[in-house]
Amino acid sequence: MDLIEVHFREQKNPGFYANQLNMTLWRINRLARIYYQRTVYQLVQDRIHREAELLLRTTLMTAKEIAFEVGVCDPAYFSNCFKRVSGLTPLKYRGSEGKKPALLFPLDLPRRASGPEV
């Protein structure tokens, strides 16, 4: 899973991960199914989708910019895949999560005292 975390933007081919682990694609897929109930391809696609969701929630990037950020060259293909997985287009997904993106690191603002301290 660490390899996917590091390379998911550039490497979507399951063969890459098999080569990096010095295993056959059949063997790595078998292990992935045993431990994660998913193939390597599905694990990579899941990671791309999670990253896209994160970017939609936490940035003001357009769907096109997010598509390129996660390594998908065709924004229309990205939108179709996103909709197939989440049931919503990227724009509607962002709208369902609220108008403003959430802050990754909330600002630590001073609080006003609500009354006398004892």
VEXMI-593453 format. One record per residue: residue in one letter; x, y, z of N, C-alpha, C in turn. Coordinates in Angstrom, 1 decimal. Example, Ala and Ser with C-alpha at 12.3 -4.5 7.8 and 13.67 -1.06 7.14 Angstrom:
<pts>
<pt r="A" n_X="13.2" n_Y="-5.7" n_Z="7.8" ca_X="12.3" ca_Y="-4.5" ca_Z="7.8" c_X="13.2" c_Y="-3.3" c_Z="7.8"/>
<pt r="S" n_X="12.8" n_Y="-2.2" n_Z="7.1" ca_X="13.7" ca_Y="-1.1" ca_Z="7.1" c_X="12.9" c_Y="0.0" c_Z="7.9"/>
</pts>
This chain:
<pts>
<pt r="M" n_X="0.8" n_Y="-1.2" n_Z="0.0" ca_X="0.0" ca_Y="0.0" ca_Z="0.0" c_X="0.9" c_Y="1.3" c_Z="0.0"/>
<pt r="D" n_X="2.0" n_Y="1.2" n_Z="0.6" ca_X="2.9" ca_Y="2.4" ca_Z="0.6" c_X="3.3" c_Y="2.8" c_Z="-0.8"/>
<pt r="L" n_X="3.6" n_Y="1.7" n_Z="-1.7" ca_X="3.9" ca_Y="2.0" ca_Z="-3.1" c_X="2.8" c_Y="2.8" c_Z="-3.8"/>
<pt r="I" n_X="1.6" n_Y="2.4" n_Z="-3.5" ca_X="0.5" ca_Y="3.1" ca_Z="-4.1" c_X="0.4" c_Y="4.5" c_Z="-3.6"/>
<pt r="E" n_X="0.6" n_Y="4.7" n_Z="-2.4" ca_X="0.5" ca_Y="6.0" ca_Z="-1.8" c_X="1.6" c_Y="6.9" c_Z="-2.4"/>
<pt r="V" n_X="2.7" n_Y="6.4" n_Z="-2.7" ca_X="3.8" ca_Y="7.2" ca_Z="-3.3" c_X="3.6" c_Y="7.5" c_Z="-4.8"/>
<pt r="H" n_X="3.1" n_Y="6.5" n_Z="-5.5" ca_X="3.2" ca_Y="6.5" ca_Z="-7.0" c_X="1.8" c_Y="6.6" c_Z="-7.6"/>
<pt r="F" n_X="0.7" n_Y="6.7" n_Z="-6.9" ca_X="-0.6" ca_Y="6.6" ca_Z="-7.6" c_X="-0.8" c_Y="7.7" c_Z="-8.6"/>
<pt r="R" n_X="-0.2" n_Y="8.9" n_Z="-8.5" ca_X="-0.4" ca_Y="9.9" ca_Z="-9.5" c_X="0.2" c_Y="9.6" c_Z="-10.8"/>
<pt r="E" n_X="1.4" n_Y="9.0" n_Z="-10.8" ca_X="2.1" ca_Y="8.7" ca_Z="-12.0" c_X="1.9" c_Y="7.3" c_Z="-12.6"/>
<pt r="Q" n_X="1.7" n_Y="6.4" n_Z="-11.7" ca_X="1.7" ca_Y="5.0" ca_Z="-12.1" c_X="0.3" c_Y="4.3" c_Z="-11.7"/>
<pt r="K" n_X="-0.4" n_Y="4.1" n_Z="-12.8" ca_X="-1.7" ca_Y="3.5" ca_Z="-12.6" c_X="-1.7" c_Y="2.0" c_Z="-13.1"/>
<pt r="N" n_X="-0.7" n_Y="1.6" n_Z="-13.7" ca_X="-0.5" ca_Y="0.3" ca_Z="-14.2" c_X="-0.2" c_Y="-0.7" c_Z="-13.1"/>
<pt r="P" n_X="-1.0" n_Y="-1.7" n_Z="-12.8" ca_X="-0.7" ca_Y="-2.7" ca_Z="-11.8" c_X="0.7" c_Y="-3.4" c_Z="-12.0"/>
<pt r="G" n_X="1.1" n_Y="-3.5" n_Z="-13.3" ca_X="2.3" ca_Y="-4.2" ca_Z="-13.6" c_X="3.5" c_Y="-3.4" c_Z="-12.9"/>
<pt r="F" n_X="3.4" n_Y="-2.1" n_Z="-12.8" ca_X="4.5" ca_Y="-1.4" ca_Z="-12.2" c_X="4.7" c_Y="-1.8" c_Z="-10.7"/>
<pt r="Y" n_X="3.6" n_Y="-2.0" n_Z="-10.0" ca_X="3.7" ca_Y="-2.3" ca_Z="-8.6" c_X="4.2" c_Y="-3.8" c_Z="-8.5"/>
<pt r="A" n_X="3.8" n_Y="-4.6" n_Z="-9.4" ca_X="4.3" ca_Y="-6.0" ca_Z="-9.3" c_X="5.8" c_Y="-6.0" c_Z="-9.6"/>
<pt r="N" n_X="6.3" n_Y="-5.2" n_Z="-10.5" ca_X="7.7" ca_Y="-5.2" ca_Z="-10.8" c_X="8.5" c_Y="-4.6" c_Z="-9.6"/>
<pt r="Q" n_X="7.9" n_Y="-3.6" n_Z="-9.0" ca_X="8.6" ca_Y="-3.0" ca_Z="-7.8" c_X="8.7" c_Y="-4.0" c_Z="-6.7"/>
<pt r="L" n_X="7.8" n_Y="-4.9" n_Z="-6.5" ca_X="7.8" ca_Y="-5.8" ca_Z="-5.5" c_X="8.4" c_Y="-7.2" c_Z="-5.9"/>
<pt r="N" n_X="8.9" n_Y="-7.2" n_Z="-7.1" ca_X="9.5" ca_Y="-8.4" ca_Z="-7.6" c_X="8.6" c_Y="-9.6" c_Z="-7.6"/>
<pt r="M" n_X="7.3" n_Y="-9.4" n_Z="-8.0" ca_X="6.3" ca_Y="-10.4" ca_Z="-8.0" c_X="5.6" c_Y="-10.4" c_Z="-9.4"/>
<pt r="T" n_X="4.9" n_Y="-11.5" n_Z="-9.7" ca_X="4.1" ca_Y="-11.5" ca_Z="-10.9" c_X="2.8" c_Y="-10.7" c_Z="-10.6"/>
<pt r="L" n_X="2.2" n_Y="-10.2" n_Z="-11.6" ca_X="0.9" ca_Y="-9.5" ca_Z="-11.5" c_X="-0.1" c_Y="-10.5" c_Z="-10.8"/>
<pt r="W" n_X="-0.1" n_Y="-11.7" n_Z="-11.3" ca_X="-1.1" ca_Y="-12.7" ca_Z="-10.7" c_X="-0.9" c_Y="-12.8" c_Z="-9.2"/>
<pt r="R" n_X="0.3" n_Y="-12.9" n_Z="-8.8" ca_X="0.6" ca_Y="-13.1" ca_Z="-7.3" c_X="0.2" c_Y="-11.9" c_Z="-6.5"/>
<pt r="I" n_X="0.6" n_Y="-10.7" n_Z="-7.0" ca_X="0.3" ca_Y="-9.5" ca_Z="-6.2" c_X="-1.3" c_Y="-9.3" c_Z="-6.2"/>
<pt r="N" n_X="-2.0" n_Y="-9.6" n_Z="-7.3" ca_X="-3.4" ca_Y="-9.5" ca_Z="-7.3" c_X="-4.0" c_Y="-10.5" c_Z="-6.3"/>
<pt r="R" n_X="-3.5" n_Y="-11.7" n_Z="-6.3" ca_X="-4.0" ca_Y="-12.7" ca_Z="-5.3" c_X="-3.8" c_Y="-12.2" c_Z="-3.9"/>
<pt r="L" n_X="-2.7" n_Y="-11.7" n_Z="-3.6" ca_X="-2.4" ca_Y="-11.1" ca_Z="-2.2" c_X="-3.4" c_Y="-10.0" c_Z="-1.9"/>
<pt r="A" n_X="-3.5" n_Y="-9.1" n_Z="-2.9" ca_X="-4.4" ca_Y="-7.9" ca_Z="-2.7" c_X="-5.8" c_Y="-8.4" c_Z="-2.4"/>
<pt r="R" n_X="-6.3" n_Y="-9.4" n_Z="-3.1" ca_X="-7.6" ca_Y="-9.9" ca_Z="-2.9" c_X="-7.8" c_Y="-10.5" c_Z="-1.5"/>
<pt r="I" n_X="-6.7" n_Y="-11.2" n_Z="-1.1" ca_X="-6.8" ca_Y="-11.9" ca_Z="0.2" c_X="-6.9" c_Y="-10.8" c_Z="1.3"/>
<pt r="Y" n_X="-6.0" n_Y="-9.8" n_Z="1.3" ca_X="-5.9" ca_Y="-8.8" ca_Z="2.3" c_X="-6.8" c_Y="-7.7" c_Z="2.2"/>
<pt r="Y" n_X="-7.2" n_Y="-7.3" n_Z="1.0" ca_X="-8.0" ca_Y="-6.1" ca_Z="0.8" c_X="-9.3" c_Y="-6.3" c_Z="0.1"/>
<pt r="Q" n_X="-9.5" n_Y="-7.5" n_Z="-0.4" ca_X="-10.7" ca_Y="-7.9" ca_Z="-1.2" c_X="-10.8" c_Y="-7.0" c_Z="-2.5"/>
<pt r="R" n_X="-9.7" n_Y="-6.5" n_Z="-3.0" ca_X="-9.6" ca_Y="-5.7" ca_Z="-4.2" c_X="-8.4" c_Y="-6.1" c_Z="-5.0"/>
<pt r="T" n_X="-8.4" n_Y="-5.8" n_Z="-6.3" ca_X="-7.2" ca_Y="-6.0" ca_Z="-7.1" c_X="-6.3" c_Y="-4.8" c_Z="-7.0"/>
<pt r="V" n_X="-5.1" n_Y="-4.9" n_Z="-7.4" ca_X="-4.2" ca_Y="-3.7" ca_Z="-7.4" c_X="-4.8" c_Y="-2.6" c_Z="-8.2"/>
<pt r="Y" n_X="-5.3" n_Y="-2.9" n_Z="-9.3" ca_X="-5.9" ca_Y="-1.8" ca_Z="-10.1" c_X="-7.0" c_Y="-1.1" c_Z="-9.3"/>
<pt r="Q" n_X="-7.9" n_Y="-1.8" n_Z="-8.7" ca_X="-8.9" ca_Y="-1.2" ca_Z="-7.9" c_X="-8.4" c_Y="-0.4" c_Z="-6.7"/>
<pt r="L" n_X="-7.3" n_Y="-0.9" n_Z="-6.1" ca_X="-6.7" ca_Y="-0.1" ca_Z="-5.0" c_X="-6.1" c_Y="1.2" c_Z="-5.5"/>
<pt r="V" n_X="-5.5" n_Y="1.2" n_Z="-6.7" ca_X="-5.0" ca_Y="2.4" ca_Z="-7.2" c_X="-6.1" c_Y="3.4" c_Z="-7.5"/>
<pt r="Q" n_X="-7.2" n_Y="2.9" n_Z="-8.2" ca_X="-8.3" ca_Y="3.7" ca_Z="-8.5" c_X="-9.0" c_Y="4.3" c_Z="-7.2"/>
<pt r="D" n_X="-9.1" n_Y="3.4" n_Z="-6.2" ca_X="-9.7" ca_Y="3.9" ca_Z="-4.9" c_X="-8.8" c_Y="5.1" c_Z="-4.4"/>
<pt r="R" n_X="-7.5" n_Y="5.0" n_Z="-4.5" ca_X="-6.6" ca_Y="6.0" ca_Z="-3.9" c_X="-6.8" c_Y="7.3" c_Z="-4.7"/>
<pt r="I" n_X="-6.9" n_Y="7.2" n_Z="-6.0" ca_X="-7.1" ca_Y="8.3" ca_Z="-6.9" c_X="-8.4" c_Y="9.0" c_Z="-6.5"/>
<pt r="H" n_X="-9.5" n_Y="8.2" n_Z="-6.3" ca_X="-10.8" ca_Y="8.8" ca_Z="-6.0" c_X="-10.7" c_Y="9.5" c_Z="-4.6"/>
<pt r="R" n_X="-10.1" n_Y="8.9" n_Z="-3.6" ca_X="-10.0" ca_Y="9.5" ca_Z="-2.3" c_X="-9.2" c_Y="10.8" c_Z="-2.4"/>
<pt r="E" n_X="-8.2" n_Y="10.9" n_Z="-3.2" ca_X="-7.4" ca_Y="12.1" ca_Z="-3.4" c_X="-8.3" c_Y="13.2" c_Z="-4.0"/>
<pt r="A" n_X="-9.1" n_Y="12.8" n_Z="-5.0" ca_X="-10.0" ca_Y="13.7" ca_Z="-5.7" c_X="-11.0" c_Y="14.3" c_Z="-4.7"/>
<pt r="E" n_X="-11.6" n_Y="13.4" n_Z="-3.9" ca_X="-12.5" ca_Y="13.9" ca_Z="-2.9" c_X="-11.9" c_Y="14.8" c_Z="-1.9"/>
<pt r="L" n_X="-10.7" n_Y="14.5" n_Z="-1.5" ca_X="-10.0" ca_Y="15.4" ca_Z="-0.6" c_X="-9.7" c_Y="16.8" c_Z="-1.2"/>
<pt r="L" n_X="-9.3" n_Y="16.8" n_Z="-2.5" ca_X="-9.0" ca_Y="18.1" ca_Z="-3.1" c_X="-10.3" c_Y="18.9" c_Z="-3.4"/>
<pt r="L" n_X="-11.4" n_Y="18.2" n_Z="-3.6" ca_X="-12.7" ca_Y="18.9" ca_Z="-3.8" c_X="-13.2" c_Y="19.5" c_Z="-2.5"/>
<pt r="R" n_X="-12.9" n_Y="18.8" n_Z="-1.4" ca_X="-13.3" ca_Y="19.3" ca_Z="-0.1" c_X="-12.4" c_Y="20.4" c_Z="0.5"/>
<pt r="T" n_X="-11.1" n_Y="20.4" n_Z="0.1" ca_X="-10.2" ca_Y="21.3" ca_Z="0.8" c_X="-9.5" c_Y="22.3" c_Z="-0.1"/>
<pt r="T" n_X="-9.9" n_Y="22.4" n_Z="-1.4" ca_X="-9.3" ca_Y="23.4" ca_Z="-2.2" c_X="-10.4" c_Y="24.0" c_Z="-3.1"/>
<pt r="L" n_X="-10.0" n_Y="25.1" n_Z="-3.8" ca_X="-10.9" ca_Y="25.7" ca_Z="-4.7" c_X="-10.5" c_Y="25.3" c_Z="-6.2"/>
<pt r="M" n_X="-9.7" n_Y="24.3" n_Z="-6.3" ca_X="-9.3" ca_Y="23.8" ca_Z="-7.6" c_X="-10.5" c_Y="23.4" c_Z="-8.4"/>
<pt r="T" n_X="-10.5" n_Y="23.6" n_Z="-9.7" ca_X="-11.6" ca_Y="23.2" ca_Z="-10.6" c_X="-11.4" c_Y="21.7" c_Z="-10.8"/>
<pt r="A" n_X="-12.5" n_Y="21.1" n_Z="-11.3" ca_X="-12.5" ca_Y="19.6" ca_Z="-11.6" c_X="-11.4" c_Y="19.3" c_Z="-12.6"/>
<pt r="K" n_X="-11.2" n_Y="20.2" n_Z="-13.6" ca_X="-10.1" ca_Y="20.0" ca_Z="-14.6" c_X="-8.7" c_Y="20.0" c_Z="-13.9"/>
<pt r="E" n_X="-8.5" n_Y="21.0" n_Z="-13.0" ca_X="-7.2" ca_Y="21.0" ca_Z="-12.3" c_X="-7.0" c_Y="19.8" c_Z="-11.4"/>
<pt r="I" n_X="-8.1" n_Y="19.3" n_Z="-10.8" ca_X="-8.0" ca_Y="18.2" ca_Z="-9.9" c_X="-7.7" c_Y="16.9" c_Z="-10.8"/>
<pt r="A" n_X="-8.3" n_Y="16.8" n_Z="-12.0" ca_X="-8.0" ca_Y="15.7" ca_Z="-12.9" c_X="-6.5" c_Y="15.6" c_Z="-13.2"/>
<pt r="F" n_X="-6.0" n_Y="16.8" n_Z="-13.5" ca_X="-4.5" ca_Y="16.8" ca_Z="-13.9" c_X="-3.7" c_Y="16.5" c_Z="-12.6"/>
<pt r="E" n_X="-4.1" n_Y="17.0" n_Z="-11.5" ca_X="-3.4" ca_Y="16.8" ca_Z="-10.2" c_X="-3.3" c_Y="15.3" c_Z="-9.9"/>
<pt r="V" n_X="-4.3" n_Y="14.6" n_Z="-10.1" ca_X="-4.3" ca_Y="13.2" ca_Z="-9.7" c_X="-3.8" c_Y="12.3" c_Z="-10.9"/>
<pt r="G" n_X="-3.4" n_Y="12.9" n_Z="-12.0" ca_X="-2.8" ca_Y="12.2" ca_Z="-13.1" c_X="-3.7" c_Y="11.7" c_Z="-14.2"/>
<pt r="V" n_X="-4.9" n_Y="12.2" n_Z="-14.2" ca_X="-5.9" ca_Y="11.9" ca_Z="-15.3" c_X="-5.8" c_Y="13.0" c_Z="-16.3"/>
<pt r="C" n_X="-5.4" n_Y="12.6" n_Z="-17.6" ca_X="-5.2" ca_Y="13.6" ca_Z="-18.6" c_X="-6.5" c_Y="14.1" c_Z="-19.2"/>
<pt r="D" n_X="-7.6" n_Y="13.4" n_Z="-19.1" ca_X="-8.8" ca_Y="13.8" ca_Z="-19.8" c_X="-9.9" c_Y="14.2" c_Z="-18.7"/>
<pt r="P" n_X="-10.1" n_Y="15.5" n_Z="-18.5" ca_X="-11.1" ca_Y="15.9" ca_Z="-17.5" c_X="-12.5" c_Y="15.3" c_Z="-17.6"/>
<pt r="A" n_X="-12.9" n_Y="15.1" n_Z="-18.8" ca_X="-14.3" ca_Y="14.5" ca_Z="-19.0" c_X="-14.3" c_Y="13.1" c_Z="-18.5"/>
<pt r="Y" n_X="-13.2" n_Y="12.3" n_Z="-18.8" ca_X="-13.1" ca_Y="11.0" ca_Z="-18.3" c_X="-13.0" c_Y="10.9" c_Z="-16.8"/>
<pt r="F" n_X="-12.3" n_Y="11.9" n_Z="-16.2" ca_X="-12.2" ca_Y="12.0" ca_Z="-14.8" c_X="-13.6" c_Y="12.2" c_Z="-14.2"/>
<pt r="S" n_X="-14.4" n_Y="13.1" n_Z="-14.7" ca_X="-15.7" ca_Y="13.4" ca_Z="-14.2" c_X="-16.6" c_Y="12.2" c_Z="-14.3"/>
<pt r="N" n_X="-16.5" n_Y="11.5" n_Z="-15.5" ca_X="-17.4" ca_Y="10.3" ca_Z="-15.6" c_X="-17.0" c_Y="9.2" c_Z="-14.6"/>
<pt r="C" n_X="-15.7" n_Y="9.0" n_Z="-14.4" ca_X="-15.3" ca_Y="8.0" ca_Z="-13.4" c_X="-15.7" c_Y="8.4" c_Z="-12.0"/>
<pt r="F" n_X="-15.5" n_Y="9.7" n_Z="-11.7" ca_X="-15.9" ca_Y="10.2" ca_Z="-10.4" c_X="-17.3" c_Y="10.0" c_Z="-10.1"/>
<pt r="K" n_X="-18.2" n_Y="10.3" n_Z="-11.1" ca_X="-19.6" ca_Y="10.1" ca_Z="-11.0" c_X="-20.0" c_Y="8.6" c_Z="-10.8"/>
<pt r="R" n_X="-19.3" n_Y="7.8" n_Z="-11.6" ca_X="-19.6" ca_Y="6.3" ca_Z="-11.5" c_X="-19.3" c_Y="5.8" c_Z="-10.1"/>
<pt r="V" n_X="-18.3" n_Y="6.3" n_Z="-9.5" ca_X="-17.9" ca_Y="5.8" ca_Z="-8.1" c_X="-18.7" c_Y="6.4" c_Z="-7.0"/>
<pt r="S" n_X="-18.9" n_Y="7.8" n_Z="-7.1" ca_X="-19.5" ca_Y="8.5" ca_Z="-6.0" c_X="-21.0" c_Y="8.7" c_Z="-6.2"/>
<pt r="G" n_X="-21.5" n_Y="8.6" n_Z="-7.5" ca_X="-22.9" ca_Y="8.9" ca_Z="-7.7" c_X="-23.1" c_Y="10.4" c_Z="-8.0"/>
<pt r="L" n_X="-22.1" n_Y="11.2" n_Z="-7.9" ca_X="-22.2" ca_Y="12.6" ca_Z="-8.1" c_X="-21.1" c_Y="13.1" c_Z="-9.0"/>
<pt r="T" n_X="-21.4" n_Y="14.2" n_Z="-9.8" ca_X="-20.3" ca_Y="14.8" ca_Z="-10.5" c_X="-19.4" c_Y="15.5" c_Z="-9.5"/>
<pt r="P" n_X="-18.2" n_Y="15.8" n_Z="-9.9" ca_X="-17.3" ca_Y="16.5" ca_Z="-9.0" c_X="-17.9" c_Y="17.8" c_Z="-8.5"/>
<pt r="L" n_X="-18.6" n_Y="18.6" n_Z="-9.3" ca_X="-19.2" ca_Y="19.8" ca_Z="-8.9" c_X="-20.3" c_Y="19.6" c_Z="-7.9"/>
<pt r="K" n_X="-21.1" n_Y="18.6" n_Z="-8.1" ca_X="-22.2" ca_Y="18.3" ca_Z="-7.2" c_X="-21.7" c_Y="17.8" c_Z="-5.9"/>
<pt r="Y" n_X="-20.6" n_Y="17.0" n_Z="-6.0" ca_X="-20.0" ca_Y="16.5" ca_Z="-4.8" c_X="-19.5" c_Y="17.6" c_Z="-3.9"/>
<pt r="R" n_X="-18.8" n_Y="18.6" n_Z="-4.5" ca_X="-18.3" ca_Y="19.8" ca_Z="-3.8" c_X="-19.5" c_Y="20.5" c_Z="-3.2"/>
<pt r="G" n_X="-20.6" n_Y="20.7" n_Z="-3.9" ca_X="-21.8" ca_Y="21.4" ca_Z="-3.4" c_X="-22.4" c_Y="20.6" c_Z="-2.3"/>
<pt r="S" n_X="-22.4" n_Y="19.3" n_Z="-2.3" ca_X="-23.0" ca_Y="18.5" ca_Z="-1.2" c_X="-22.1" c_Y="18.6" c_Z="0.1"/>
<pt r="E" n_X="-20.8" n_Y="19.0" n_Z="-0.1" ca_X="-19.9" ca_Y="19.1" ca_Z="1.1" c_X="-19.9" c_Y="20.5" c_Z="1.6"/>
<pt r="G" n_X="-20.6" n_Y="21.4" n_Z="1.0" ca_X="-20.6" ca_Y="22.8" ca_Z="1.5" c_X="-20.0" c_Y="23.7" c_Z="0.5"/>
<pt r="K" n_X="-20.3" n_Y="24.9" n_Z="0.5" ca_X="-19.8" ca_Y="25.9" ca_Z="-0.5" c_X="-18.3" c_Y="26.2" c_Z="-0.3"/>
<pt r="K" n_X="-17.9" n_Y="26.3" n_Z="0.9" ca_X="-16.5" ca_Y="26.7" ca_Z="1.1" c_X="-15.7" c_Y="25.4" c_Z="1.4"/>
<pt r="P" n_X="-14.4" n_Y="25.3" n_Z="0.9" ca_X="-13.6" ca_Y="24.2" ca_Z="1.3" c_X="-13.2" c_Y="24.2" c_Z="2.7"/>
<pt r="A" n_X="-13.2" n_Y="23.0" n_Z="3.3" ca_X="-12.8" ca_Y="22.9" ca_Z="4.7" c_X="-11.3" c_Y="23.2" c_Z="4.8"/>
<pt r="L" n_X="-10.9" n_Y="23.8" n_Z="5.9" ca_X="-9.5" ca_Y="24.0" ca_Z="6.2" c_X="-8.8" c_Y="22.8" c_Z="6.7"/>
<pt r="L" n_X="-7.7" n_Y="22.5" n_Z="6.1" ca_X="-6.9" ca_Y="21.3" ca_Z="6.6" c_X="-6.4" c_Y="21.5" c_Z="8.0"/>
<pt r="F" n_X="-5.9" n_Y="22.8" n_Z="8.2" ca_X="-5.4" ca_Y="23.1" ca_Z="9.5" c_X="-6.2" c_Y="24.4" c_Z="10.0"/>
<pt r="P" n_X="-7.2" n_Y="24.1" n_Z="10.8" ca_X="-8.0" ca_Y="25.3" ca_Z="11.3" c_X="-7.2" c_Y="26.3" c_Z="12.0"/>
<pt r="L" n_X="-7.5" n_Y="27.5" n_Z="11.8" ca_X="-6.8" ca_Y="28.6" ca_Z="12.4" c_X="-7.1" c_Y="28.6" c_Z="13.9"/>
<pt r="D" n_X="-6.1" n_Y="28.8" n_Z="14.7" ca_X="-6.2" ca_Y="28.9" ca_Z="16.1" c_X="-6.5" c_Y="30.3" c_Z="16.5"/>
<pt r="L" n_X="-7.7" n_Y="30.7" n_Z="16.5" ca_X="-8.1" ca_Y="32.0" ca_Z="16.9" c_X="-8.4" c_Y="32.1" c_Z="18.4"/>
<pt r="P" n_X="-8.0" n_Y="33.3" n_Z="18.9" ca_X="-8.3" ca_Y="33.5" ca_Z="20.4" c_X="-9.8" c_Y="33.5" c_Z="20.6"/>
<pt r="R" n_X="-10.1" n_Y="32.9" n_Z="21.7" ca_X="-11.6" ca_Y="32.9" ca_Z="22.1" c_X="-11.9" c_Y="34.0" c_Z="23.1"/>
<pt r="R" n_X="-13.1" n_Y="34.5" n_Z="22.9" ca_X="-13.6" ca_Y="35.5" ca_Z="23.9" c_X="-14.1" c_Y="34.8" c_Z="25.1"/>
<pt r="A" n_X="-13.8" n_Y="35.4" n_Z="26.2" ca_X="-14.3" ca_Y="34.8" ca_Z="27.5" c_X="-15.8" c_Y="35.0" c_Z="27.5"/>
<pt r="S" n_X="-16.6" n_Y="34.0" n_Z="27.9" ca_X="-18.0" ca_Y="34.2" ca_Z="28.0" c_X="-18.5" c_Y="34.7" c_Z="29.3"/>
<pt r="G" n_X="-17.7" n_Y="34.7" n_Z="30.3" ca_X="-18.1" ca_Y="35.2" ca_Z="31.6" c_X="-16.9" c_Y="35.2" c_Z="32.5"/>
<pt r="P" n_X="-17.1" n_Y="35.6" n_Z="33.7" ca_X="-16.0" ca_Y="35.6" ca_Z="34.7" c_X="-15.5" c_Y="34.2" c_Z="35.0"/>
<pt r="E" n_X="-14.2" n_Y="34.1" n_Z="35.1" ca_X="-13.6" ca_Y="32.8" ca_Z="35.4" c_X="-13.5" c_Y="32.7" c_Z="36.9"/>
<pt r="V" n_X="-13.7" n_Y="31.5" n_Z="37.4" ca_X="-13.6" ca_Y="31.3" ca_Z="38.9" c_X="-12.3" c_Y="30.8" c_Z="39.3"/>
</pts>
